[in-house]
Amino acid sequence: MQKGERKRAAIWSARTIVGVRRGGPAPAEVAAPDTEIPLSDRLPTFHELASFDAGRAWDRLSLEQQRAIGMLALRFGTVGQCEGYFHETIEGVRSGFSSSHWTPQVQATAVWPRLHIDLVESAARAAFEALCEHFDPLWPQLFGWQARKEVK
């Protein structure tokens, strides 16, 4: 973590950078807008996320939407879960995350060529991105937001 001018930046796996500003009012560019945000651009509030009911949201979806999301979730849940488990050496596998509970025979199956590891990691990122992109237009439906009727 770096501290400087009341800002902090956290770096995880050298891929994700998070910056936090503390103190003072929100900058004008991120302050709440005076106009209503269209549903297609709206982000959920903390309360909406904290109280999100996945079962109720699932029931609001059509069968086609459930199928599409289910397939994307299965893809991400399988390929995405494997990211980080495979290494080029057995030492890398043994020092890897949560590998100590595996038997030596299973650990040996996690030794892969670098090209294969890179392809799995790329597929995991693509599966996550596809899942996120599919959800973005569904937020109004998943959160039960209703568009306001315009009065003419």
BATI-275038 format. One record per residue (C-alpha): z, x, y; residue in one letter. Coordinates in steps of 0.5 Angstrom, whole numbers, plus 500, padded with zeros to 3 digits. Each point is the difference from the previous one (the first is absolute). Last residue first. Example, Ala and Ser with C-alpha at 12.3 -4.5 7.8 and 13.67 -1.06 7.14 Angstrom:
2
{{514, 527, 498}, S}
{{502, 498, 493}, A}
//
This chain:
152
{{458, 405, 528}, K}
{{507, 502, 496}, V}
{{499, 506, 496}, E}
{{503, 499, 493}, K}
{{505, 506, 499}, R}
{{498, 504, 493}, A}
{{505, 499, 495}, Q}
{{503, 506, 497}, W}
{{502, 499, 493}, G}
{{502, 508, 499}, F}
{{495, 500, 494}, L}
{{495, 496, 503}, Q}
{{500, 503, 507}, P}
{{500, 507, 497}, W}
{{494, 499, 495}, L}
{{495, 504, 505}, P}
{{504, 506, 499}, D}
{{502, 499, 492}, F}
{{493, 503, 498}, H}
{{500, 506, 504}, E}
{{507, 502, 498}, C}
{{498, 499, 492}, L}
{{493, 504, 502}, A}
{{504, 505, 503}, E}
{{505, 501, 494}, F}
{{495, 500, 495}, A}
{{496, 506, 504}, A}
{{506, 504, 501}, R}
{{501, 499, 492}, A}
{{493, 502, 499}, A}
{{500, 506, 504}, S}
{{507, 503, 497}, E}
{{496, 498, 493}, V}
{{494, 504, 502}, L}
{{504, 506, 503}, D}
{{504, 501, 493}, I}
{{494, 499, 496}, H}
{{497, 506, 505}, L}
{{506, 504, 499}, R}
{{500, 500, 492}, P}
{{505, 496, 497}, W}
{{507, 502, 497}, V}
{{503, 493, 499}, A}
{{499, 500, 493}, T}
{{505, 506, 499}, A}
{{506, 496, 503}, Q}
{{499, 494, 495}, V}
{{501, 506, 494}, Q}
{{506, 503, 504}, P}
{{503, 493, 500}, T}
{{501, 497, 507}, W}
{{506, 499, 503}, H}
{{499, 506, 504}, S}
{{494, 497, 504}, S}
{{503, 496, 505}, S}
{{496, 504, 506}, F}
{{497, 506, 498}, G}
{{504, 507, 498}, S}
{{498, 499, 492}, R}
{{493, 498, 502}, V}
{{499, 506, 505}, G}
{{502, 504, 494}, E}
{{496, 497, 495}, I}
{{494, 502, 505}, T}
{{494, 497, 503}, E}
{{504, 494, 502}, H}
{{500, 492, 499}, F}
{{506, 496, 502}, Y}
{{499, 499, 507}, G}
{{495, 494, 500}, E}
{{501, 496, 494}, C}
{{503, 494, 503}, Q}
{{494, 499, 504}, G}
{{496, 500, 495}, V}
{{504, 495, 496}, T}
{{503, 496, 505}, G}
{{494, 501, 505}, F}
{{495, 497, 495}, R}
{{505, 494, 498}, L}
{{501, 498, 507}, A}
{{493, 500, 502}, L}
{{498, 496, 493}, M}
{{506, 495, 502}, G}
{{498, 500, 507}, I}
{{493, 498, 498}, A}
{{502, 495, 495}, R}
{{506, 497, 505}, Q}
{{494, 499, 505}, Q}
{{496, 496, 495}, E}
{{505, 496, 498}, L}
{{502, 498, 507}, S}
{{506, 503, 503}, L}
{{506, 496, 503}, R}
{{503, 500, 493}, D}
{{500, 508, 501}, W}
{{503, 499, 507}, A}
{{506, 496, 497}, R}
{{501, 505, 495}, G}
{{500, 506, 504}, A}
{{505, 497, 505}, D}
{{501, 505, 506}, F}
{{507, 499, 503}, S}
{{500, 508, 502}, A}
{{493, 500, 502}, L}
{{500, 493, 505}, E}
{{507, 503, 503}, H}
{{497, 506, 502}, F}
{{494, 497, 503}, T}
{{493, 499, 497}, P}
{{494, 504, 503}, L}
{{495, 495, 504}, R}
{{493, 502, 500}, D}
{{496, 495, 496}, S}
{{505, 495, 503}, L}
{{498, 501, 507}, P}
{{505, 503, 505}, I}
{{503, 496, 505}, E}
{{500, 503, 507}, T}
{{505, 503, 504}, D}
{{500, 506, 495}, P}
{{506, 503, 497}, A}
{{501, 508, 502}, A}
{{496, 505, 496}, V}
{{495, 502, 506}, E}
{{505, 499, 505}, A}
{{505, 505, 497}, P}
{{506, 497, 497}, A}
{{506, 500, 504}, P}
{{505, 506, 500}, G}
{{503, 504, 494}, G}
{{497, 502, 494}, R}
{{493, 502, 497}, R}
{{499, 501, 493}, V}
{{493, 503, 497}, G}
{{498, 500, 493}, V}
{{495, 504, 497}, I}
{{498, 499, 493}, T}
{{495, 505, 496}, R}
{{504, 507, 500}, A}
{{504, 497, 494}, S}
{{505, 497, 505}, W}
{{500, 502, 507}, I}
{{505, 497, 505}, A}
{{499, 500, 507}, A}
{{506, 499, 505}, R}
{{500, 499, 508}, K}
{{505, 501, 505}, R}
{{497, 505, 504}, E}
{{499, 504, 494}, G}
{{504, 500, 493}, K}
{{496, 501, 494}, Q}
{{501, 498, 493}, M}
//
